[in-house]
Amino acid sequence: MRMTVIGTGYVGTVHAACMADIGHEVLGVDVDAERVASLTVGHAPLHEEGLDPLLARGVASGRLLFSTSLAEAARFADLHFVCVGTPQRPDGEGCDLRFVDAVVEELGPPLRPGSLVVGKSTVPVGTAARMQRRLAELAPDTEVAWNPEFLREGAAVADTMRPERLVLGTSSAWADELLREVYAPMVRAGVPVFSADPATAELVKVASNAFLATKISFINAMAEVCEAAGADVTVLARAMGADTRIGPRFLEPGLGFGGSCLPKDIRGFAARAEEIGAGRAVAFLHEVERINTRQRTRTVDRARALLGGDFTGRRIGVLGAAFKPGSDDVRDSPALTVAAAVAAEGATVRVHDPQALDNARSVRPELTYVLDVPKACEGADLVLHLTQWPEYRVLSPAALAAVVRTPLILDARNCLDGRAWGAGGWTFHALGRPAPTTGGVS
Protein backbone atom coordinates (compact mmCIF):
# COMPACT_ATOMS: atom_id res chain seq x y z
CA MET A 1 0.00 0.00 0.00
CA ARG A 2 0.99 3.62 -0.45
CA MET A 3 0.70 5.97 2.52
CA THR A 4 2.13 9.13 4.00
CA VAL A 5 3.20 9.87 7.57
CA ILE A 6 2.85 13.56 8.37
CA GLY A 7 5.11 14.65 11.19
CA THR A 8 8.42 12.86 11.67
CA GLY A 9 8.95 13.37 15.35
CA TYR A 10 9.16 10.41 17.69
CA VAL A 11 5.87 8.72 16.73
CA GLY A 12 5.99 9.56 13.05
CA THR A 13 9.56 8.45 12.44
CA VAL A 14 8.98 5.09 14.10
CA HIS A 15 5.66 4.57 12.31
CA ALA A 16 7.09 5.44 8.90
CA ALA A 17 10.11 3.19 9.30
CA CYS A 18 8.07 0.24 10.56
CA MET A 19 5.40 0.57 7.86
CA ALA A 20 8.11 0.55 5.17
CA ASP A 21 9.74 -2.45 6.80
CA ILE A 22 6.57 -4.54 6.52
CA GLY A 23 6.35 -3.72 2.83
CA HIS A 24 4.38 -0.51 2.36
CA GLU A 25 5.54 2.48 0.30
CA VAL A 26 5.81 5.41 2.70
CA LEU A 27 6.41 9.12 2.29
CA GLY A 28 7.32 10.91 5.52
CA VAL A 29 6.58 14.63 5.61
CA ASP A 30 7.88 17.30 7.96
CA VAL A 31 8.28 21.09 7.91
CA ASP A 32 11.81 20.74 9.34
CA ALA A 33 14.05 20.55 6.28
CA GLU A 34 17.12 19.62 8.35
CA ARG A 35 15.28 16.69 9.88
CA VAL A 36 14.03 15.55 6.47
CA ALA A 37 17.60 15.67 5.13
CA SER A 38 18.81 13.51 8.01
CA LEU A 39 16.01 10.99 7.57
CA THR A 40 16.58 10.83 3.82
CA VAL A 41 20.02 9.33 4.46
CA GLY A 42 18.60 6.92 7.02
CA HIS A 43 19.62 8.66 10.22
CA ALA A 44 17.08 9.22 12.99
CA PRO A 45 17.19 12.57 14.83
CA LEU A 46 16.53 10.74 18.13
CA HIS A 47 17.79 7.71 20.02
CA GLU A 48 15.52 4.69 19.85
CA GLU A 49 16.64 1.08 20.00
CA GLY A 50 16.66 -0.52 16.54
CA LEU A 51 15.41 2.55 14.67
CA ASP A 52 18.52 3.55 12.69
CA PRO A 53 18.91 0.12 10.99
CA LEU A 54 15.20 0.10 10.18
CA LEU A 55 15.42 3.56 8.61
CA ALA A 56 18.50 2.67 6.63
CA ARG A 57 16.85 -0.49 5.31
CA GLY A 58 13.71 1.38 4.30
CA VAL A 59 15.59 4.15 2.52
CA ALA A 60 17.87 1.67 0.73
CA SER A 61 14.86 -0.34 -0.45
CA GLY A 62 13.25 2.73 -1.98
CA ARG A 63 10.07 2.12 0.02
CA LEU A 64 10.78 4.97 2.45
CA LEU A 65 10.98 8.54 1.18
CA PHE A 66 10.84 11.93 2.89
CA SER A 67 9.65 15.37 1.86
CA THR A 68 8.70 18.79 3.20
CA SER A 69 5.67 19.11 0.90
CA LEU A 70 2.10 18.29 1.88
CA ALA A 71 1.07 18.87 -1.73
CA GLU A 72 3.45 16.09 -2.69
CA ALA A 73 1.91 13.94 0.04
CA ALA A 74 -1.56 14.43 -1.45
CA ARG A 75 -0.25 13.35 -4.87
CA PHE A 76 1.64 10.38 -3.42
CA ALA A 77 -1.20 8.55 -1.67
CA ASP A 78 -4.81 8.56 -0.52
CA LEU A 79 -3.97 7.28 2.98
CA HIS A 80 -2.41 9.76 5.39
CA PHE A 81 -1.31 9.22 8.99
CA VAL A 82 -1.12 12.42 11.05
CA CYS A 83 1.60 12.20 13.72
CA VAL A 84 2.31 15.83 14.53
CA GLY A 85 2.94 17.09 18.05
CA THR A 86 0.12 18.07 20.39
CA PRO A 87 1.90 19.92 23.23
CA GLN A 88 0.29 21.55 26.22
CA ARG A 89 -1.15 24.97 25.47
CA PRO A 90 1.11 27.81 26.63
CA ASP A 91 -1.89 29.54 28.21
CA GLY A 92 -3.32 26.57 30.10
CA GLU A 93 -3.34 22.83 30.67
CA GLY A 94 -5.32 21.88 27.59
CA CYS A 95 -3.91 20.40 24.39
CA ASP A 96 -2.50 22.71 21.72
CA LEU A 97 -3.88 21.56 18.37
CA ARG A 98 -2.32 24.18 16.14
CA PHE A 99 -0.08 21.65 14.35
CA VAL A 100 -3.02 19.32 13.70
CA ASP A 101 -5.07 22.26 12.41
CA ALA A 102 -2.21 23.37 10.17
CA VAL A 103 -2.05 19.93 8.56
CA VAL A 104 -5.79 19.96 7.89
CA GLU A 105 -5.67 23.42 6.32
CA GLU A 106 -2.72 22.65 4.03
CA LEU A 107 -3.40 19.00 3.21
CA GLY A 108 -7.14 19.37 2.72
CA PRO A 109 -7.37 21.31 -0.56
CA PRO A 110 -5.13 19.01 -2.66
CA LEU A 111 -6.59 15.74 -1.27
CA ARG A 112 -8.14 13.42 -3.82
CA PRO A 113 -11.71 12.18 -3.29
CA GLY A 114 -11.82 8.96 -1.34
CA SER A 115 -8.83 9.78 0.85
CA LEU A 116 -8.56 8.58 4.44
CA VAL A 117 -6.85 10.80 7.02
CA VAL A 118 -5.86 8.82 10.11
CA GLY A 119 -4.84 10.56 13.32
CA LYS A 120 -2.22 8.93 15.54
CA SER A 121 -1.41 11.97 17.69
CA THR A 122 -2.72 12.09 21.25
CA VAL A 123 -5.61 14.56 21.17
CA PRO A 124 -8.66 15.69 23.17
CA VAL A 125 -11.78 13.67 22.48
CA GLY A 126 -13.77 15.30 19.71
CA THR A 127 -10.74 16.26 17.59
CA ALA A 128 -11.53 13.73 14.86
CA ALA A 129 -15.09 15.06 14.58
CA ARG A 130 -13.78 18.61 14.30
CA MET A 131 -11.30 17.56 11.61
CA GLN A 132 -14.07 15.76 9.74
CA ARG A 133 -16.22 18.88 9.69
CA ARG A 134 -13.40 21.03 8.34
CA LEU A 135 -12.28 18.49 5.73
CA ALA A 136 -15.87 18.22 4.54
CA GLU A 137 -15.45 21.85 3.48
CA LEU A 138 -11.91 21.55 2.09
CA ALA A 139 -11.96 18.04 0.63
CA PRO A 140 -15.42 16.48 0.15
CA ASP A 141 -15.52 12.68 0.22
CA THR A 142 -12.62 12.48 2.66
CA GLU A 143 -12.95 10.45 5.86
CA VAL A 144 -11.18 10.90 9.20
CA ALA A 145 -10.27 7.96 11.45
CA TRP A 146 -8.26 7.62 14.65
CA ASN A 147 -5.60 4.98 15.32
CA PRO A 148 -3.81 5.89 18.57
CA GLU A 149 -0.25 4.83 19.22
CA PHE A 150 0.78 3.06 22.43
CA LEU A 151 4.55 3.36 22.17
CA ARG A 152 6.98 3.15 25.04
CA GLU A 153 10.11 5.20 24.48
CA GLY A 154 13.00 2.77 24.36
CA ALA A 155 10.77 0.00 22.96
CA ALA A 156 8.85 1.84 20.24
CA VAL A 157 10.00 -0.29 17.31
CA ALA A 158 8.99 -3.50 19.09
CA ASP A 159 5.71 -1.91 20.19
CA THR A 160 4.90 -1.03 16.57
CA MET A 161 5.92 -4.35 15.03
CA ARG A 162 4.44 -6.47 17.84
CA PRO A 163 1.76 -4.32 19.48
CA GLU A 164 -0.33 -5.49 22.41
CA ARG A 165 -3.44 -4.23 20.64
CA LEU A 166 -4.66 -2.18 17.69
CA VAL A 167 -7.45 0.35 18.12
CA LEU A 168 -9.20 1.41 14.91
CA GLY A 169 -11.56 4.35 15.37
CA THR A 170 -13.53 4.66 12.15
CA SER A 171 -16.93 5.79 10.88
CA SER A 172 -17.29 3.22 8.10
CA ALA A 173 -16.62 -0.43 7.37
CA TRP A 174 -14.49 0.69 4.42
CA ALA A 175 -12.07 2.61 6.64
CA ASP A 176 -11.89 -0.23 9.17
CA GLU A 177 -11.05 -2.74 6.44
CA LEU A 178 -8.41 -0.45 4.98
CA LEU A 179 -6.63 -0.08 8.32
CA ARG A 180 -6.79 -3.82 8.89
CA GLU A 181 -5.01 -4.18 5.55
CA VAL A 182 -2.34 -1.71 6.68
CA TYR A 183 -1.66 -3.85 9.74
CA ALA A 184 -2.22 -7.20 8.02
CA PRO A 185 0.98 -8.84 9.37
CA MET A 186 0.01 -7.92 12.92
CA VAL A 187 -3.60 -9.03 12.43
CA ARG A 188 -2.44 -12.38 11.02
CA ALA A 189 -0.14 -12.79 14.03
CA GLY A 190 -3.16 -12.59 16.34
CA VAL A 191 -2.81 -9.06 17.70
CA PRO A 192 -6.18 -8.09 19.24
CA VAL A 193 -8.01 -5.52 17.13
CA PHE A 194 -10.59 -3.20 18.67
CA SER A 195 -12.93 -1.56 16.18
CA ALA A 196 -14.47 1.59 17.63
CA ASP A 197 -15.82 4.99 16.72
CA PRO A 198 -13.22 7.81 16.51
CA ALA A 199 -14.20 9.34 19.87
CA THR A 200 -13.68 6.06 21.72
CA ALA A 201 -10.33 5.57 19.99
CA GLU A 202 -9.23 9.04 21.07
CA LEU A 203 -10.22 8.29 24.66
CA VAL A 204 -8.50 4.90 24.80
CA LYS A 205 -5.08 6.54 24.60
CA VAL A 206 -5.59 9.25 27.21
CA ALA A 207 -7.49 6.89 29.54
CA SER A 208 -4.66 4.35 29.35
CA ASN A 209 -2.04 6.97 30.15
CA ALA A 210 -4.15 8.34 32.99
CA PHE A 211 -4.42 4.86 34.52
CA LEU A 212 -0.68 4.22 34.26
CA ALA A 213 0.07 7.59 35.83
CA THR A 214 -2.36 6.82 38.65
CA LYS A 215 -0.71 3.47 39.33
CA ILE A 216 2.74 5.07 39.49
CA SER A 217 1.59 7.84 41.80
CA PHE A 218 -0.25 5.37 44.02
CA ILE A 219 2.86 3.33 44.77
CA ASN A 220 4.86 6.52 45.30
CA ALA A 221 2.25 7.70 47.79
CA MET A 222 2.72 4.36 49.55
CA ALA A 223 6.48 4.99 49.54
CA GLU A 224 5.89 8.20 51.47
CA VAL A 225 3.73 6.33 53.98
CA CYS A 226 6.38 3.60 54.27
CA GLU A 227 9.09 6.11 55.09
CA ALA A 228 6.92 7.60 57.83
CA ALA A 229 6.11 4.15 59.21
CA GLY A 230 9.57 2.64 58.90
CA ALA A 231 8.33 0.10 56.35
CA ASP A 232 9.81 -1.08 53.03
CA VAL A 233 7.90 -0.05 49.91
CA THR A 234 9.78 -2.47 47.65
CA VAL A 235 8.44 -5.47 49.56
CA LEU A 236 5.02 -3.84 49.73
CA ALA A 237 5.01 -3.36 45.94
CA ARG A 238 6.02 -6.96 45.23
CA ALA A 239 3.37 -8.32 47.57
CA MET A 240 0.69 -6.12 46.02
CA GLY A 241 1.79 -7.02 42.50
CA ALA A 242 1.41 -10.72 43.22
CA ASP A 243 -2.35 -10.13 43.26
CA THR A 244 -3.47 -10.86 39.68
CA ARG A 245 -6.14 -8.16 39.98
CA ILE A 246 -3.37 -5.60 40.49
CA GLY A 247 -0.26 -6.93 38.74
CA PRO A 248 3.35 -5.82 39.24
CA ARG A 249 3.83 -3.55 36.23
CA PHE A 250 4.11 0.17 37.04
CA LEU A 251 4.12 -0.61 40.76
CA GLU A 252 7.71 0.59 40.81
CA PRO A 253 8.33 3.14 43.57
CA GLY A 254 10.77 5.87 42.78
CA LEU A 255 11.23 9.32 41.38
CA GLY A 256 8.02 9.29 39.36
CA PHE A 257 7.11 9.75 35.71
CA GLY A 258 8.17 12.41 33.25
CA GLY A 259 8.64 12.72 29.50
CA SER A 260 6.42 14.23 26.87
CA CYS A 261 3.39 11.97 27.31
CA LEU A 262 2.09 11.15 30.78
CA PRO A 263 2.36 14.63 32.38
CA LYS A 264 0.92 16.40 29.34
CA ASP A 265 -1.74 13.80 28.69
CA ILE A 266 -3.24 13.73 32.17
CA ARG A 267 -3.38 17.55 32.22
CA GLY A 268 -5.00 17.61 28.79
CA PHE A 269 -7.44 14.85 29.72
CA ALA A 270 -8.55 16.72 32.84
CA ALA A 271 -8.88 19.99 30.92
CA ARG A 272 -10.98 18.40 28.16
CA ALA A 273 -13.18 16.64 30.71
CA GLU A 274 -13.91 20.04 32.25
CA GLU A 275 -14.85 21.43 28.83
CA ILE A 276 -17.38 18.69 28.17
CA GLY A 277 -18.87 18.77 31.68
CA ALA A 278 -17.15 15.69 33.11
CA GLY A 279 -14.44 17.37 35.16
CA ARG A 280 -15.54 15.87 38.48
CA ALA A 281 -15.11 12.36 37.06
CA VAL A 282 -11.36 12.84 36.63
CA ALA A 283 -10.66 15.32 39.42
CA PHE A 284 -8.38 12.73 41.05
CA LEU A 285 -5.86 13.26 38.22
CA HIS A 286 -4.84 16.57 39.77
CA GLU A 287 -3.73 14.70 42.90
CA VAL A 288 -1.97 12.10 40.73
CA GLU A 289 0.14 14.89 39.28
CA ARG A 290 0.75 16.52 42.66
CA ILE A 291 2.05 13.23 44.08
CA ASN A 292 4.32 12.83 41.06
CA THR A 293 5.75 16.33 41.42
CA ARG A 294 6.22 15.83 45.16
CA GLN A 295 8.51 12.84 44.49
CA ARG A 296 11.07 15.21 43.02
CA THR A 297 10.89 17.53 46.00
CA ARG A 298 11.07 14.60 48.41
CA THR A 299 14.20 13.30 46.65
CA VAL A 300 15.92 16.67 47.02
CA ASP A 301 14.84 16.86 50.68
CA ARG A 302 16.12 13.35 51.39
CA ALA A 303 19.44 14.11 49.70
CA ARG A 304 19.84 17.35 51.65
CA ALA A 305 19.14 15.55 54.92
CA LEU A 306 21.80 12.95 54.11
CA LEU A 307 24.32 15.79 53.86
CA GLY A 308 23.39 17.32 57.18
CA GLY A 309 20.86 19.81 55.86
CA ASP A 310 22.96 21.84 53.39
CA PHE A 311 24.20 21.33 49.81
CA THR A 312 26.53 24.34 49.85
CA GLY A 313 30.01 23.40 48.70
CA ARG A 314 29.14 19.71 48.34
CA ARG A 315 29.94 17.61 45.27
CA ILE A 316 27.13 15.48 43.90
CA GLY A 317 27.45 12.74 41.30
CA VAL A 318 24.26 12.20 39.30
CA LEU A 319 23.55 8.97 37.42
CA GLY A 320 20.96 9.66 34.76
CA ALA A 321 19.52 12.62 32.85
CA ALA A 322 16.93 11.05 30.51
CA PHE A 323 13.40 10.75 31.83
CA LYS A 324 13.63 6.97 31.36
CA PRO A 325 16.19 4.41 30.17
CA GLY A 326 16.47 3.55 26.49
CA SER A 327 15.81 7.13 25.41
CA ASP A 328 17.68 10.40 24.98
CA ASP A 329 14.51 12.35 25.81
CA VAL A 330 14.88 14.85 28.66
CA ARG A 331 11.48 16.54 28.36
CA ASP A 332 10.06 16.97 31.87
CA SER A 333 12.81 14.68 33.17
CA PRO A 334 12.58 14.09 36.93
CA ALA A 335 16.32 13.39 36.95
CA LEU A 336 17.24 16.75 35.47
CA THR A 337 14.76 18.55 37.72
CA VAL A 338 16.40 17.05 40.81
CA ALA A 339 19.94 17.67 39.55
CA ALA A 340 19.15 21.32 38.79
CA ALA A 341 17.46 21.84 42.16
CA VAL A 342 20.49 20.46 44.00
CA ALA A 343 22.83 22.69 41.97
CA ALA A 344 20.64 25.71 42.68
CA GLU A 345 21.22 25.15 46.40
CA GLY A 346 24.98 25.46 46.05
CA ALA A 347 26.20 21.98 45.14
CA THR A 348 28.66 21.17 42.38
CA VAL A 349 26.82 18.64 40.22
CA ARG A 350 28.27 16.30 37.61
CA VAL A 351 25.82 14.36 35.48
CA HIS A 352 26.32 11.15 33.52
CA ASP A 353 23.89 9.53 31.08
CA PRO A 354 24.54 6.93 28.36
CA GLN A 355 22.51 8.74 25.69
CA ALA A 356 20.97 12.03 26.80
CA LEU A 357 23.91 14.34 27.58
CA ASP A 358 23.56 16.55 24.50
CA ASN A 359 19.84 17.05 25.03
CA ALA A 360 20.35 17.61 28.76
CA ARG A 361 23.05 20.21 28.12
CA SER A 362 20.71 22.17 25.86
CA VAL A 363 18.02 22.24 28.58
CA ARG A 364 20.17 22.64 31.71
CA PRO A 365 23.45 24.24 30.59
CA GLU A 366 24.32 25.24 34.15
CA LEU A 367 25.14 21.62 35.04
CA THR A 368 28.39 19.80 34.27
CA TYR A 369 28.12 16.73 32.04
CA VAL A 370 30.69 13.94 31.83
CA LEU A 371 31.10 10.88 29.63
CA ASP A 372 31.91 8.23 32.23
CA VAL A 373 30.53 7.27 35.63
CA PRO A 374 33.78 7.48 37.64
CA LYS A 375 34.28 11.05 36.43
CA ALA A 376 30.74 11.96 37.51
CA CYS A 377 31.36 10.51 40.96
CA GLU A 378 34.93 11.70 41.47
CA GLY A 379 35.25 13.36 44.88
CA ALA A 380 31.49 13.17 45.45
CA ASP A 381 29.94 13.59 48.88
CA LEU A 382 26.76 11.90 47.60
CA VAL A 383 25.75 9.94 44.51
CA LEU A 384 22.16 10.22 43.24
CA HIS A 385 20.80 7.42 41.07
CA LEU A 386 18.02 9.12 39.09
CA THR A 387 17.45 7.16 35.82
CA GLN A 388 17.28 3.37 35.85
CA TRP A 389 19.70 2.62 33.00
CA PRO A 390 20.82 -1.04 33.03
CA GLU A 391 24.43 0.19 32.88
CA TYR A 392 24.11 1.46 36.44
CA ARG A 393 22.89 -1.88 37.77
CA VAL A 394 26.16 -3.58 36.79
CA LEU A 395 28.53 -0.99 38.25
CA SER A 396 31.15 -2.21 40.70
CA PRO A 397 30.30 -0.53 44.02
CA ALA A 398 33.77 -1.26 45.42
CA ALA A 399 35.52 0.28 42.41
CA LEU A 400 33.30 3.35 42.53
CA ALA A 401 33.87 3.73 46.28
CA ALA A 402 37.53 4.34 45.53
CA VAL A 403 36.83 7.57 43.60
CA VAL A 404 34.24 9.29 45.83
CA ARG A 405 34.91 11.38 48.92
CA THR A 406 32.09 9.72 50.85
CA PRO A 407 30.56 6.37 49.76
CA LEU A 408 26.96 7.53 50.21
CA ILE A 409 24.27 6.84 47.61
CA LEU A 410 20.55 7.59 47.29
CA ASP A 411 18.75 5.26 44.88
CA ALA A 412 15.75 7.29 43.77
CA ARG A 413 14.64 4.52 41.40
CA ASN A 414 14.73 1.58 43.82
CA CYS A 415 16.40 -0.75 41.35
CA LEU A 416 20.01 -1.07 42.51
CA ASP A 417 21.10 -4.01 44.64
CA GLY A 418 21.36 -2.38 48.05
CA ARG A 419 23.11 -5.37 49.63
CA ALA A 420 25.82 -5.34 46.97
CA TRP A 421 26.39 -1.63 47.48
CA GLY A 422 26.47 -2.08 51.24
CA ALA A 423 29.00 -4.90 50.85
CA GLY A 424 31.03 -2.60 48.61
CA GLY A 425 31.46 -0.13 51.42
CA TRP A 426 28.59 2.23 50.70
CA THR A 427 25.85 3.61 52.90
CA PHE A 428 22.87 2.88 50.71
CA HIS A 429 19.55 4.77 50.92
CA ALA A 430 16.45 4.42 48.75
CA LEU A 431 13.09 6.15 48.58
CA GLY A 432 10.31 4.50 50.55
CA ARG A 433 12.64 2.46 52.72
CA PRO A 434 13.77 3.13 56.29
CA ALA A 435 17.14 4.65 57.05
CA PRO A 436 19.89 2.02 57.41
CA THR A 437 20.51 0.62 60.83
CA THR A 438 22.81 -2.31 60.00
CA GLY A 439 24.64 -3.34 56.88
CA GLY A 440 24.66 0.18 55.45
CA VAL A 441 21.47 -0.39 53.43
CA SER A 442 18.07 1.26 53.52
NORFENSUL-V470162 format. One record per pair of residues at least 4 apart in sequence whose C-alpha atoms are under 7 Angstrom apart, sorted by sequence separation. I is the first residue (numbers start at 0). J is the second residue. D is the distance in whole Angstrom. If there is no record, write none. Layout:
# NORFENSUL-V470162
i-><I;I>
j-><J;J>
d-><D;D>
This chain:
# NORFENSUL-V470162
i-><7;8;9;10;11;12;13;14;15;16;17;18;19;31;32;33;34;35;36;37;38;49;50;51;52;53;54;55;56;57;58;68;69;70;71;72;73;88;96;97;98;99;100;101;102;103;106;110;122;125;126;127;128;129;130;131;132;133;134;135;151;154;155;156;157;158;171;172;173;174;175;176;177;178;179;182;183;184;185;186;195;196;197;198;199;202;203;204;205;206;207;208;209;210;211;212;213;214;215;216;217;218;219;220;221;222;223;224;225;226;231;232;233;234;235;236;237;242;257;259;260;261;262;263;264;265;266;267;268;269;270;271;272;273;278;283;284;285;286;287;288;289;290;292;293;294;295;296;297;298;299;300;301;302;303;304;306;332;333;334;335;336;337;338;339;340;342;352;355;356;357;358;359;360;371;372;373;390;395;396;397;399;416;417;418;419;420;421;435;6;7;18;19;37;38;57;58;87;88;134;150;169;185;195;225;240;241;257;272;273;303;321;341;342;369;410;420;421;435;5;19;29;37;57;58;87;88;135;169;225;239;240;241;272;303;321;322;342;369;376;400;421;428;435;4;87;88;134;225;240;303;321;322;420;434;43;86;87;150;167;321;433;42;85;86;269;320;432;15;34;41;85;222;237;322;338;417;4;85;131;221;321;322;15;42;131;269;322;356;427;428;429;41;321;426;427;428;41;84;236;320;425;426;427;83;269;319;320;83;127;413;41;127;349;350;351;413;421;127;348;349;350;351;406;407;408;409;410;411;421;39;147;265;348;349;350;351;406;407;408;409;410;411;421;7;146;349;351;406;407;408;409;410;7;146;317;351;1;2;3;4;5;6;7;145;146;418;0;1;2;3;4;5;6;145;380;392;417;0;1;2;3;4;5;144;145;161;351;378;379;380;381;396;400;39;144;350;377;378;379;380;382;383;384;385;387;39;115;116;117;118;119;121;164;165;166;167;168;169;170;329;349;373;376;377;378;379;381;382;383;384;385;386;397;107;112;113;114;115;116;117;118;119;120;163;164;165;166;167;168;169;327;328;376;380;381;382;383;384;385;387;396;397;94;110;112;113;114;115;116;117;118;119;162;164;165;166;167;168;169;326;327;384;94;108;112;117;119;168;329;373;35;107;108;222;329;35;103;107;168;310;315;317;319;320;327;168;218;314;315;316;317;318;319;320;20;73;167;218;219;311;312;313;314;315;316;317;318;319;77;166;215;218;219;310;311;312;313;314;315;316;317;318;321;32;85;214;215;256;310;311;312;320;69;70;73;78;79;80;81;82;84;85;214;215;255;310;13;16;20;25;26;27;28;29;30;69;73;77;78;79;80;81;82;83;85;16;19;24;25;26;27;28;29;77;78;79;80;81;82;211;295;299;23;24;25;26;27;28;70;80;81;255;320;28;215;254;16;28;254;295;299;19;19;26;212;334;145;334;144;147;208;146;147;145;145;208;209;147;317;205;316;316;324;205;316;323;324;258;314;315;322;323;324;257;314;315;316;317;318;319;321;314;315;316;317;318;319;320;313;314;315;316;317;318;319;317;318;3;127;220;258;11;216;258;259;10;258;259;3;125;258;2;124;213;216;257;258;1;2;3;4;5;6;212;216;257;2;3;4;5;6;257;2;3;4;5;6;124;4;5;123;124;122;254;121;48;47;48;50;49;298;13;17;13;17;123;123;123;254;253;254;253;252;253;252;153;153;93;94;152;153;92;93;152;92;87;93;253;92;93;232;231;232;231;230;231;229;230;229;226;225;226;225;226;222;223;222;48;47;47;46;46;45>
j-><11;12;13;14;15;16;17;18;19;20;21;22;23;35;36;37;38;39;40;41;42;53;54;55;56;57;58;59;60;61;62;72;73;74;75;76;77;92;100;101;102;103;104;105;106;107;110;114;126;129;130;131;132;133;134;135;136;137;138;139;155;158;159;160;161;162;175;176;177;178;179;180;181;182;183;186;187;188;189;190;199;200;201;202;203;206;207;208;209;210;211;212;213;214;215;216;217;218;219;220;221;222;223;224;225;226;227;228;229;230;235;236;237;238;239;240;241;246;261;263;264;265;266;267;268;269;270;271;272;273;274;275;276;277;282;287;288;289;290;291;292;293;294;296;297;298;299;300;301;302;303;304;305;306;307;308;310;336;337;338;339;340;341;342;343;344;346;356;359;360;361;362;363;364;375;376;377;394;399;400;401;403;420;421;422;423;424;425;439;11;12;23;24;42;43;62;63;92;93;139;155;174;190;200;230;245;246;262;277;278;308;326;346;347;374;415;425;426;440;11;25;35;43;63;64;93;94;141;175;231;245;246;247;278;309;327;328;348;375;382;406;427;434;441;11;94;95;141;232;247;310;328;329;427;441;51;94;95;158;175;329;441;51;94;95;278;329;441;25;44;51;95;232;247;332;348;427;15;96;142;232;332;333;27;54;143;281;334;368;439;440;441;54;334;439;440;441;55;98;250;334;439;440;441;98;284;334;335;99;143;429;58;144;366;367;368;430;438;145;366;367;368;369;424;425;426;427;428;429;439;58;166;284;367;368;369;370;425;426;427;428;429;430;440;27;166;369;371;426;427;428;429;430;28;167;338;372;23;24;25;26;27;28;29;167;168;440;23;24;25;26;27;28;29;168;403;415;440;24;25;26;27;28;29;168;169;185;375;402;403;404;405;420;424;64;169;375;402;403;404;405;407;408;409;410;412;65;141;142;143;144;145;147;190;191;192;193;194;195;196;355;375;399;402;403;404;405;407;408;409;410;411;412;423;134;139;140;141;142;143;144;145;146;147;190;191;192;193;194;195;196;354;355;403;407;408;409;410;411;412;414;423;424;122;138;140;141;142;143;144;145;146;147;190;192;193;194;195;196;197;354;355;412;123;137;141;146;148;197;358;402;65;137;138;252;359;66;134;138;199;341;346;348;350;351;358;200;250;346;347;348;349;350;351;352;53;106;200;251;252;344;345;346;347;348;349;350;351;352;111;200;249;252;253;344;345;346;347;348;349;350;351;352;355;67;120;249;250;291;345;346;347;355;105;106;109;114;115;116;117;118;120;121;250;251;291;346;50;53;57;62;63;64;65;66;67;106;110;114;115;116;117;118;119;120;122;54;57;62;63;64;65;66;67;115;116;117;118;119;120;249;333;337;62;63;64;65;66;67;109;119;120;294;359;68;255;294;57;69;295;337;341;62;63;72;261;385;197;386;197;200;261;200;201;200;201;264;265;204;375;264;375;376;386;268;379;386;387;322;378;379;386;387;388;322;379;380;381;382;383;384;386;380;381;382;383;384;385;386;380;381;382;383;384;385;386;385;386;72;197;290;328;82;287;329;330;82;330;331;76;198;331;76;198;287;290;331;332;76;77;78;79;80;81;287;291;332;78;79;80;81;82;333;79;80;81;82;83;201;82;83;201;202;201;333;204;153;153;154;156;156;411;155;159;156;160;267;268;271;411;411;412;412;412;413;413;324;325;266;267;325;326;266;267;326;267;263;270;430;270;271;431;431;432;432;432;433;432;433;433;431;431;432;432;433;430;431;431;325;325;326;326;327;327>
d-><4;6;6;6;6;6;6;6;6;6;6;7;5;6;6;6;6;6;7;7;5;7;6;6;6;6;6;6;6;6;6;6;6;6;6;6;7;6;6;6;6;6;6;6;6;5;6;7;6;6;6;6;6;6;6;6;7;6;5;5;5;6;6;6;6;5;6;6;6;6;6;6;6;6;6;6;6;6;7;5;6;6;6;6;6;6;6;6;6;6;6;6;6;6;6;6;6;6;6;6;6;6;6;7;6;6;6;6;6;6;6;6;6;6;6;6;6;6;7;6;6;6;6;6;6;6;6;6;6;6;6;6;6;5;6;6;6;6;6;6;6;6;6;7;6;6;6;6;6;6;6;6;6;7;7;5;7;6;6;6;6;6;6;6;6;7;5;6;6;6;6;7;6;5;7;6;6;7;6;6;7;7;6;6;6;6;7;5;5;5;5;6;6;5;6;6;5;6;6;7;5;6;6;6;5;6;6;6;5;4;5;7;6;6;7;7;5;6;5;7;6;7;7;5;7;6;5;7;6;6;7;4;7;5;6;6;6;6;6;7;5;6;7;4;6;5;5;7;6;4;6;5;5;7;5;6;6;5;6;7;5;5;6;6;5;6;7;6;6;7;7;5;5;7;4;7;6;6;6;7;7;6;6;6;7;6;6;6;7;6;6;6;5;7;4;4;5;4;7;6;5;6;6;6;6;7;6;5;6;6;6;6;7;7;6;6;7;6;7;6;5;5;5;7;6;6;6;6;6;5;7;7;7;6;6;6;6;5;5;5;5;5;6;6;7;6;7;6;6;6;6;5;7;7;5;7;6;6;6;5;6;6;6;6;6;6;6;5;5;5;5;5;5;5;5;7;6;6;6;6;7;6;6;6;5;7;7;6;6;5;5;7;5;7;7;5;6;5;4;5;5;6;6;6;7;6;6;6;6;6;6;6;7;6;6;6;6;6;6;6;7;5;6;7;5;5;6;5;5;5;5;6;7;4;6;7;5;5;5;5;5;5;5;7;6;5;5;5;5;5;5;5;7;6;7;6;6;6;6;6;7;5;7;7;6;5;5;7;6;6;5;6;5;7;6;6;6;6;5;5;7;4;7;7;5;6;6;6;4;7;7;6;5;6;7;6;6;7;5;7;7;7;7;7;7;7;5;6;6;6;6;6;6;6;6;7;7;7;7;5;6;6;5;5;5;5;5;5;5;7;6;6;6;6;6;4;5;6;6;6;6;6;6;6;6;7;6;6;7;6;5;7;6;7;7;6;6;6;6;6;7;7;7;6;7;5;5;7;6;6;6;6;6;6;7;5;6;5;4;5;5;5;5;5;6;7;5;6;5;5;5;5;5;5;6;6;6;6;6;5;7;6;6;7;6;6;5;6;5;6;7;7;6;7;7;7;5;6;7;6;6;7;6;6;7;6;5;5;6;6;7;6;7;7;6;7;7;6;6;7;6;5;5;6;6;6;6;6;6;7;5;7;7;5;6;5;6;6;6;6;7;7;5;5;5;5;5;5;7;6;7;6;6;6;6;4;7;7;6;6;7;7;5;6;7;6;6;5;7;7;6;5;5;6;6;6;5;6;6;7;6;6;6;7;7;6;5;5;5;5;5;5;6;6;6;6;6;5;5;7;7;7;6;7;7;7;6;6;7;7;7;7;7;7;6;7;7;7;6;5;5;6;4;7;6;7;7;4;7;5;7;5;6;4;6;6;6;5;6;6;7;5;6;6;5;6;7;7;6;5;5;5;6;7;6;7;6;4;7;7;6;6;6;7>
